Structures are given as structure tokens and as C-alpha cells.
Amino acid sequence: MSTFHDPVTEQDLPGIGRRYQMTDDSGHLLTVIVHHSGRRDVYLPNRGAGDVTAVSFTDDQARRLGALLAGVYFKPAVVAQVEAVIGGLLIDWVTLHEGSPGVGRSIADLEIRRKTRMTIAAIVRGEASLVAPDPTTVLEVGDRLVVIGRPEDMPTFLRSVVT
């Protein structure tokens, strides 16, 4: 099993996004490209071969994979600072897809606060951003929801609105 020792290097990729690279203890390079669209590509070296295997994830898939690998939901530094004041705060984002239980229903109809204890703080819909959306706002396929709440309430929110 490989472990990672070197720091992560970052590089802007104009018009594409940002590249992150690190090497494992065998000296193999792992590359992750985060696209402006939210898609993530992971490039893994094939052991003993000169080529690489590429795996692509949607933004939502990448976040779920990250949560699985880390064992917790990712908390940006700004959230950690807020936690020192508020305690136990989770700020995350999810993308609604065809078949999500929340699609075609309003925030009020879903009773998100009452049933999941989470709050939709914003919705990114195409190029538009709806900050503090009204309870009558109807959720649509492709909406990226910024949600706030306690980490332990996120699974209920995901089951009720996203998956």
C-alpha cells in the first residue's frame, strides 16, 4: 500500500481549472484536475507501465468520494474558524440530478428545515445564484445547493432531497 509523503503542489490551468499533484512512497505521481465546471479528473499511474488511468467524477460524485475517503465531510478553513464560534457547523454543496426526490418540489413543500434540520443557504442554477432562496423556490435538475447544518443531519438531507 502506498502512502503520500511530499506536499501537494498546485497549479492554475487557465480556462480549465486547477491541478493538484502529489507522489506516493513509490515515487508515482497522482494528479487531480478540478475543472471550472466542477468535474474532477483523477490520473493514476499504472504500476510498471508508462501510461496512466484516468477517472472522471462529477462535482457531486467527487464530494461523496472525498467524504468516504476522509471519513467525514470536508470543512474549509473558513468553516473551522466559524466552528470555533458556532460549533458543529457543516457547509457543503450538492447537485440535484434526474430522479432526486427534491426535483420539482419547493423548499417549503419538502419541509427541509423541519424534516432534515438543514438549511439551503443558496442555489446555483446555471449562471444565476439564488442567495437565501425563498421557501416557494422550486428545485430543478442541475441545481447546486449550498446547505448549512450539523454534520450528523446531512445523511437525512441527502436521502430526502438528493438521492
Beta strands, then each sheet from edge to edge (+ up, - down):
strand 1: 9-13
strand 2: 17-23
strand 3: 29-35
strand 4: 40-45
strand 5: 52-57
strand 6: 90-95
strand 7: 119-125
strand 8: 128-131
strand 9: 144-149
sheet 1: 1+ 2- 3+ 4- 5+
sheet 2: 6+ 9- 7+ 8-
end
